[in-house]
Amino acid sequence: MNVCNGVHRMSTLPLEGIRVIELSHMVMGPACGMVLADLGAEVIKVEPVRGDGTRHLPGAGAGFFRIFNRNKKSLAVDLDSEAGREALLALVDTADVFIENFKPGRMGQLGLDHDTLRARNAELIYVSHKGFLKGPYEKRLALDEVVQMMGGLAYMTGPVGQPLRAGSSVNDIMGGMFGAIGVLAALHERSRTGRGKEIHSALFENCVLLSAQHMQQYAVTGHAPAPMPSRISAWSIYDVFSFAGGEQMFVAATGDGQWSALCKVLGQEALLGDPSLASNTARVEQRPRLLAHLAEVFATLDAKALAVELERNGIPFAAIRRPEELFDDPHLKASGGLAPLQLDDGAQTVVPLLPLSFDGGRFGPRLPLARVGEHTAEVLQGLGYDAARIEQLRAAGLCRMADKRDAPQNLSVPR
């Protein structure tokens, strides 16, 4: 391992030597490729000659490309042309994994479906990211928002009668993660059998897994679970409170020990002698009265000073943070959870790493974010294309090669 700013960086990577072809866009497929790339695989992202449209999304999609496409190479070819498909098929012959997340039937139209590619490369692991697994819904198009509505998550997140999607692309990201898990399992099995597998990961089934605890809540209790804003809490103190300076903080006391500690921190020892609050079950029955009283107490306190006492006494708490504040989170900065990434325009940002360590090491950015077609010549040359043939394809508009990359820029406050 290397040490940078006190944080261990991996000098060897578990998926070194694995070649992945990624033909995907938006979040789900790229998230799968990002996980594999961070773990050390060579991931070659195949883009249209004009570039992946995700590169230029506005608004809520503005950060998609840079976060889910790090550590990848870019091959830009026209797959609607015979020459472009020929190049991709030659690349497939050298690959271990093929990732796609296009609408049902598109890969078949291009001659890139599983059966066709497996006939060329029996060791290939073929990963499809779709809206639904096999069944009555499989031909439907889906989005994260669609399956959150179908899969019970939006119902559970918003108030009664106001379904609300989660504030992140949770199914797209987790769907990509499950695709990557499938790849790891298939690579392990291939080491014994010598043959690849066809893997399907789907948004809807992913969302159903997220809702499974509520399904089983109904099975256990016989009562339909209420949306989270109106749920019957399993714990007496498990809420967001407002403080003297206008700050908000989530505070929880999930057991008798935490309840006792919280009362002492707040100077509310008298509550410990109240027989109606003697157990968590009893306190849940008294929640409206109890929360109203504690809300008055919290409203007189300084949030930062109380946070120190809550942490010292082992009481769960969390300040309410906005995403942009995480760039300055002291834990993320000190632990190496954020790392610099050079962007395709030469600027820098910092990005969160995979949420795991490997013998104390972290998997961080190794390559700058690729420009459209930055590695086209390199990849084609590796397939035996000579310079004249590559130039012929470029001149015909069938492939694209990026200009030479500018020197990295070191910005004082990368964001």
C-alpha positions as CSV (number, residue, x, y, z in Angstrom):
1,M,0.0,0.0,0.0
2,N,1.0,3.6,-0.5
3,V,0.3,6.3,2.1
4,C,-1.0,9.6,0.9
5,N,-2.1,12.3,3.4
6,G,-2.1,9.6,6.1
7,V,-4.5,7.4,4.2
8,H,-3.5,4.0,2.8
9,R,-3.9,3.6,-1.0
10,M,-4.0,0.2,-2.7
11,S,-0.8,-0.7,-4.6
12,T,-2.3,-3.9,-5.9
13,L,-6.0,-4.3,-6.8
14,P,-8.2,-7.4,-6.6
15,L,-9.6,-7.2,-10.1
16,E,-6.3,-6.4,-11.9
17,G,-6.2,-8.3,-15.2
18,I,-10.0,-8.3,-15.7
19,R,-11.2,-6.5,-18.8
20,V,-14.7,-5.1,-18.8
21,I,-16.6,-3.7,-21.8
22,E,-19.3,-1.2,-20.6
23,L,-22.0,-0.2,-23.1
24,S,-24.2,1.8,-20.8
25,H,-25.4,5.3,-19.8
26,M,-27.1,7.2,-17.0
27,V,-26.6,5.5,-13.6
28,M,-27.3,1.8,-13.3
29,G,-24.9,0.3,-15.8
30,P,-22.2,2.9,-15.1
31,A,-22.5,2.3,-11.3
32,C,-21.8,-1.4,-12.0
33,G,-18.8,-0.4,-14.1
34,M,-17.6,2.1,-11.5
35,V,-17.5,-0.5,-8.7
36,L,-15.5,-3.0,-10.9
37,A,-13.2,-0.2,-12.1
38,D,-12.5,1.0,-8.6
39,L,-11.7,-2.6,-7.6
40,G,-9.0,-2.6,-10.3
41,A,-10.6,-3.9,-13.5
42,E,-9.8,-2.3,-16.8
43,V,-13.2,-0.9,-17.8
44,I,-13.6,0.4,-21.3
45,K,-16.6,2.5,-21.7
46,V,-18.0,2.4,-25.2
47,E,-19.6,5.7,-26.2
48,P,-21.3,7.1,-29.3
49,V,-19.0,9.3,-31.5
50,R,-20.9,12.3,-30.1
51,G,-20.2,11.1,-26.6
52,D,-22.5,9.7,-23.8
53,G,-25.4,12.2,-23.4
54,T,-25.1,11.8,-19.7
55,R,-22.0,13.9,-19.8
56,H,-24.2,17.0,-20.3
57,L,-27.3,16.5,-18.2
58,P,-28.6,19.6,-16.4
59,G,-30.1,20.0,-13.0
60,A,-30.3,16.8,-10.8
61,G,-28.4,14.8,-13.4
62,A,-25.4,17.2,-13.6
63,G,-23.2,15.0,-11.4
64,F,-24.1,11.6,-12.8
65,F,-21.3,11.2,-15.3
66,R,-18.4,12.3,-13.2
67,I,-19.2,10.2,-10.2
68,F,-20.2,6.9,-12.0
69,N,-17.6,6.9,-14.7
70,R,-14.3,7.3,-12.9
71,N,-11.4,4.9,-13.5
72,K,-12.7,4.1,-17.0
73,K,-11.3,4.4,-20.5
74,S,-13.3,5.8,-23.4
75,L,-13.7,4.1,-26.8
76,A,-15.9,6.2,-29.1
77,V,-17.2,4.3,-32.1
78,D,-20.4,4.3,-34.2
79,L,-22.2,1.1,-33.4
80,D,-24.8,1.7,-36.1
81,S,-22.0,1.1,-38.6
82,E,-20.6,-2.2,-39.6
83,A,-17.1,-1.0,-38.9
84,G,-18.0,0.1,-35.4
85,R,-19.7,-3.2,-34.6
86,E,-16.7,-5.1,-36.0
87,A,-14.4,-3.2,-33.7
88,L,-16.6,-3.8,-30.7
89,L,-16.9,-7.5,-31.5
90,A,-13.1,-7.8,-31.7
91,L,-12.9,-6.1,-28.3
92,V,-15.5,-8.6,-26.9
93,D,-13.2,-11.4,-27.9
94,T,-10.6,-10.1,-25.4
95,A,-13.0,-9.3,-22.6
96,D,-14.1,-11.0,-19.4
97,V,-17.2,-8.9,-18.7
98,F,-19.8,-7.1,-20.9
99,I,-22.1,-4.6,-19.2
100,E,-25.2,-3.1,-20.9
101,N,-28.3,-1.2,-19.7
102,F,-30.2,-0.3,-22.8
103,K,-33.9,-0.9,-23.4
104,P,-35.1,-4.5,-24.1
105,G,-34.3,-5.6,-27.6
106,R,-31.6,-3.0,-28.4
107,M,-28.7,-5.3,-28.0
108,G,-30.3,-7.8,-30.3
109,Q,-30.8,-5.1,-33.0
110,L,-27.0,-4.5,-32.8
111,G,-26.0,-8.1,-32.8
112,L,-24.7,-7.7,-29.3
113,D,-27.2,-9.9,-27.4
114,H,-26.0,-12.5,-24.9
115,D,-26.3,-15.6,-27.2
116,T,-24.4,-13.9,-30.0
117,L,-21.5,-12.8,-27.8
118,R,-21.4,-16.0,-25.9
119,A,-21.0,-17.9,-29.2
120,R,-17.8,-15.8,-29.8
121,N,-16.5,-15.9,-26.2
122,A,-17.7,-18.7,-24.0
123,E,-15.9,-17.2,-21.0
124,L,-17.7,-13.9,-21.2
125,I,-19.8,-12.7,-18.3
126,Y,-22.7,-10.8,-19.7
127,V,-24.5,-8.3,-17.4
128,S,-27.8,-6.7,-18.3
129,H,-29.3,-3.9,-16.2
130,K,-33.0,-3.6,-16.8
131,G,-36.2,-2.3,-15.3
132,F,-37.6,-5.8,-14.5
133,L,-36.4,-9.4,-14.4
134,K,-38.3,-12.0,-16.5
135,G,-42.0,-11.8,-16.1
136,P,-45.1,-9.8,-17.2
137,Y,-43.4,-6.5,-16.7
138,E,-40.1,-7.3,-18.5
139,K,-40.8,-5.3,-21.7
140,R,-41.7,-2.1,-19.8
141,L,-39.3,0.8,-19.6
142,A,-38.5,1.8,-16.0
143,L,-36.9,4.7,-14.2
144,D,-35.8,4.9,-10.5
145,E,-38.9,7.0,-9.9
146,V,-41.2,4.5,-11.6
147,V,-40.1,1.5,-9.5
148,Q,-40.1,3.6,-6.3
149,M,-43.8,4.1,-7.0
150,M,-44.5,0.5,-7.9
151,G,-42.3,-1.0,-5.2
152,G,-43.8,0.6,-2.1
153,L,-40.8,2.9,-1.4
154,A,-42.4,6.2,-2.4
155,Y,-45.5,5.2,-0.4
156,M,-43.4,4.6,2.7
157,T,-41.3,7.7,2.3
158,G,-43.9,10.5,1.9
159,P,-46.8,11.5,4.1
160,V,-50.2,9.7,3.7
161,G,-51.5,10.4,0.2
162,Q,-48.3,12.1,-0.9
163,P,-45.9,9.4,-2.2
164,L,-42.4,10.8,-2.3
165,R,-39.4,9.3,-4.1
166,A,-36.1,9.0,-2.1
167,G,-33.7,11.9,-2.5
168,S,-31.1,9.8,-4.4
169,S,-31.0,7.3,-7.3
170,V,-31.1,4.5,-4.8
171,N,-32.4,1.7,-7.1
172,D,-30.1,2.7,-10.0
173,I,-27.1,2.7,-7.7
174,M,-28.0,-0.5,-5.8
175,G,-29.0,-2.2,-9.1
176,G,-25.5,-1.5,-10.4
177,M,-24.0,-2.8,-7.2
178,F,-26.0,-6.1,-7.5
179,G,-24.8,-6.3,-11.1
180,A,-21.2,-6.0,-9.8
181,I,-21.9,-8.7,-7.1
182,G,-23.2,-11.0,-9.8
183,V,-19.9,-10.4,-11.7
184,L,-17.8,-11.3,-8.7
185,A,-19.8,-14.5,-8.2
186,A,-19.5,-15.4,-11.9
187,L,-15.8,-14.7,-11.9
188,H,-15.4,-17.1,-9.0
189,E,-17.5,-19.8,-10.6
190,R,-15.7,-19.3,-14.0
191,S,-12.4,-20.1,-12.3
192,R,-13.8,-23.6,-11.7
193,T,-15.9,-24.1,-14.9
194,G,-14.2,-22.0,-17.5
195,R,-17.5,-20.6,-18.6
196,G,-19.2,-17.3,-18.3
197,K,-22.7,-16.5,-17.0
198,E,-25.6,-14.3,-18.1
199,I,-26.6,-11.9,-15.2
200,H,-29.6,-9.7,-14.9
201,S,-30.1,-7.0,-12.4
202,A,-33.3,-5.0,-12.2
203,L,-34.7,-1.8,-10.7
204,F,-38.1,-3.2,-9.6
205,E,-36.8,-6.2,-7.9
206,N,-34.2,-4.1,-6.2
207,C,-36.9,-1.8,-4.9
208,V,-38.9,-4.7,-3.6
209,L,-35.9,-5.8,-1.6
210,L,-35.8,-2.3,-0.1
211,S,-39.5,-2.6,0.9
212,A,-39.1,-6.2,2.2
213,Q,-38.9,-5.2,5.8
214,H,-42.3,-3.5,5.5
215,M,-43.8,-6.5,3.7
216,Q,-42.7,-8.6,6.6
217,Q,-43.9,-6.0,9.1
218,Y,-47.4,-6.6,7.7
219,A,-46.9,-10.4,7.7
220,V,-45.9,-10.3,11.4
221,T,-48.4,-7.8,12.7
222,G,-51.3,-8.2,10.3
223,H,-51.4,-4.4,10.0
224,A,-50.5,-2.5,6.9
225,P,-47.4,-0.4,7.6
226,A,-47.9,3.3,7.8
227,P,-45.7,5.7,5.7
228,M,-42.7,6.7,7.6
229,P,-43.9,10.3,8.5
230,S,-46.9,8.7,10.3
231,R,-45.5,5.4,11.4
232,I,-45.8,4.0,14.9
233,S,-42.2,4.2,16.0
234,A,-40.6,1.2,17.7
235,W,-38.7,3.6,19.9
236,S,-39.8,6.4,22.1
237,I,-37.0,8.9,21.2
238,Y,-36.2,8.7,17.5
239,D,-36.9,12.1,16.0
240,V,-35.6,15.4,14.7
241,F,-35.5,18.3,17.2
242,S,-34.9,22.0,16.8
243,F,-32.3,23.9,18.9
244,A,-31.8,27.4,20.2
245,G,-29.8,28.6,17.2
246,G,-32.3,27.2,14.7
247,E,-30.2,24.1,14.0
248,Q,-31.9,20.7,13.7
249,M,-30.5,17.4,15.0
250,F,-31.8,13.8,15.0
251,V,-31.6,12.2,18.4
252,A,-32.4,8.6,19.4
253,A,-32.6,6.5,22.5
254,T,-33.4,3.0,21.5
255,G,-32.8,1.2,24.8
256,D,-33.1,1.8,28.5
257,G,-29.4,2.6,28.9
258,Q,-29.5,5.3,26.2
259,W,-32.8,6.7,27.7
260,S,-31.1,7.0,31.1
261,A,-28.0,8.6,29.7
262,L,-30.1,11.1,27.6
263,C,-32.1,12.1,30.7
264,K,-29.0,12.8,32.6
265,V,-27.3,14.8,29.8
266,L,-30.5,16.9,29.5
267,G,-30.8,17.4,33.2
268,Q,-34.1,15.6,33.2
269,E,-33.4,12.9,35.8
270,A,-37.0,13.4,37.1
271,L,-38.2,11.5,34.0
272,L,-36.3,8.4,35.2
273,G,-38.6,8.2,38.3
274,D,-41.8,8.4,36.3
275,P,-43.3,4.9,36.4
276,S,-45.2,5.6,33.1
277,L,-41.9,5.9,31.4
278,A,-40.2,2.8,32.9
279,S,-39.7,0.8,29.7
280,N,-39.4,1.5,26.0
281,T,-42.8,0.1,25.4
282,A,-44.3,2.3,28.0
283,R,-42.4,5.3,26.6
284,V,-43.7,4.6,23.1
285,E,-47.3,4.8,24.5
286,Q,-46.4,8.2,26.0
287,R,-44.6,9.5,22.9
288,P,-46.8,12.6,22.2
289,R,-46.4,13.9,25.8
290,L,-42.8,12.9,26.0
291,L,-41.7,14.4,22.7
292,A,-43.6,17.7,23.4
293,H,-41.7,18.0,26.7
294,L,-38.3,17.2,25.2
295,A,-38.9,19.5,22.3
296,E,-39.2,22.4,24.8
297,V,-35.9,21.3,26.4
298,F,-34.0,20.9,23.2
299,A,-35.2,24.4,22.0
300,T,-33.2,26.0,24.9
301,L,-29.9,24.2,24.1
302,D,-26.9,24.8,21.9
303,A,-26.7,22.1,19.3
304,K,-22.9,21.9,19.0
305,A,-22.4,21.8,22.8
306,L,-25.0,19.1,23.2
307,A,-23.5,17.0,20.4
308,V,-20.3,16.7,22.4
309,E,-22.2,15.3,25.4
310,L,-24.3,13.0,23.3
311,E,-21.2,11.5,21.7
312,R,-19.4,11.2,25.0
313,N,-22.4,9.3,26.5
314,G,-23.0,6.9,23.5
315,I,-26.3,8.4,22.5
316,P,-27.1,8.3,18.7
317,F,-27.4,11.7,17.1
318,A,-26.9,13.4,13.8
319,A,-26.8,17.0,12.6
320,I,-29.0,17.6,9.6
321,R,-26.6,18.1,6.7
322,R,-27.0,19.2,3.1
323,P,-25.1,17.3,0.4
324,E,-22.8,20.3,-0.4
325,E,-21.7,20.4,3.3
326,L,-20.2,16.9,3.0
327,F,-17.2,18.3,1.1
328,D,-16.0,19.7,4.4
329,D,-17.1,16.8,6.7
330,P,-14.2,16.3,9.1
331,H,-14.6,12.5,9.3
332,L,-14.6,12.1,5.5
333,K,-11.6,14.3,5.1
334,A,-9.5,12.7,7.9
335,S,-10.3,9.1,7.0
336,G,-9.6,9.5,3.3
337,G,-13.3,9.0,2.3
338,L,-13.0,11.9,-0.2
339,A,-10.3,11.9,-2.9
340,P,-9.4,14.2,-5.8
341,L,-10.5,13.3,-9.3
342,Q,-9.2,15.1,-12.4
343,L,-12.1,15.9,-14.7
344,D,-12.2,15.7,-18.5
345,D,-11.7,19.4,-18.8
346,G,-8.5,19.4,-16.7
347,A,-10.2,20.8,-13.5
348,Q,-10.5,18.8,-10.3
349,T,-13.2,17.8,-7.9
350,V,-13.3,15.6,-4.9
351,V,-15.5,12.4,-4.8
352,P,-16.5,9.9,-2.2
353,L,-14.9,6.5,-2.5
354,L,-16.4,3.1,-2.3
355,P,-17.7,2.7,1.3
356,L,-15.3,-0.1,2.2
357,S,-11.7,-0.7,3.1
358,F,-9.4,-3.5,2.0
359,D,-6.8,-4.4,4.7
360,G,-7.0,-0.8,5.7
361,G,-6.7,0.5,2.1
362,R,-9.2,2.5,0.1
363,F,-10.0,2.2,-3.6
364,G,-9.7,5.7,-5.1
365,P,-9.5,7.4,-8.5
366,R,-6.5,6.2,-10.6
367,L,-7.4,7.6,-14.0
368,P,-8.6,11.1,-14.9
369,L,-12.2,11.2,-16.0
370,A,-11.9,10.2,-19.7
371,R,-12.6,12.5,-22.5
372,V,-14.9,11.3,-25.3
373,G,-12.7,8.8,-27.3
374,E,-9.6,9.5,-25.3
375,H,-8.6,5.8,-25.5
376,T,-10.0,5.0,-28.9
377,A,-6.6,4.8,-30.6
378,E,-5.0,2.8,-27.7
379,V,-7.8,0.3,-27.6
380,L,-8.0,-0.2,-31.4
381,Q,-4.2,-0.5,-31.6
382,G,-4.4,-3.2,-29.0
383,L,-6.8,-5.1,-31.3
384,G,-4.4,-4.9,-34.2
385,Y,-5.6,-1.8,-36.0
386,D,-2.8,0.1,-37.6
387,A,-2.6,3.9,-37.7
388,A,-3.9,4.1,-41.3
389,R,-7.0,2.1,-40.6
390,I,-7.7,4.1,-37.4
391,E,-7.4,7.4,-39.3
392,Q,-9.7,6.0,-42.0
393,L,-12.4,5.3,-39.4
394,R,-11.9,8.7,-37.9
395,A,-12.1,10.5,-41.2
396,A,-15.3,8.7,-42.0
397,G,-16.8,9.8,-38.7
398,L,-17.0,6.2,-37.4
399,C,-14.7,6.7,-34.4
400,R,-13.5,9.7,-32.3
401,M,-10.2,10.4,-30.7
402,A,-9.8,13.1,-28.0
403,D,-7.2,15.7,-28.3
404,K,-4.1,15.4,-26.1
405,R,-5.0,15.9,-22.4
406,D,-4.0,19.2,-20.8
407,A,-1.8,19.1,-17.7
408,P,-3.8,18.7,-14.5
409,Q,-5.0,21.9,-12.8
410,N,-4.6,22.1,-9.0
411,L,-7.6,24.1,-7.8
412,S,-7.4,25.5,-4.3
413,V,-11.0,24.4,-3.4
414,P,-11.9,21.4,-5.5
415,R,-15.6,20.7,-5.6
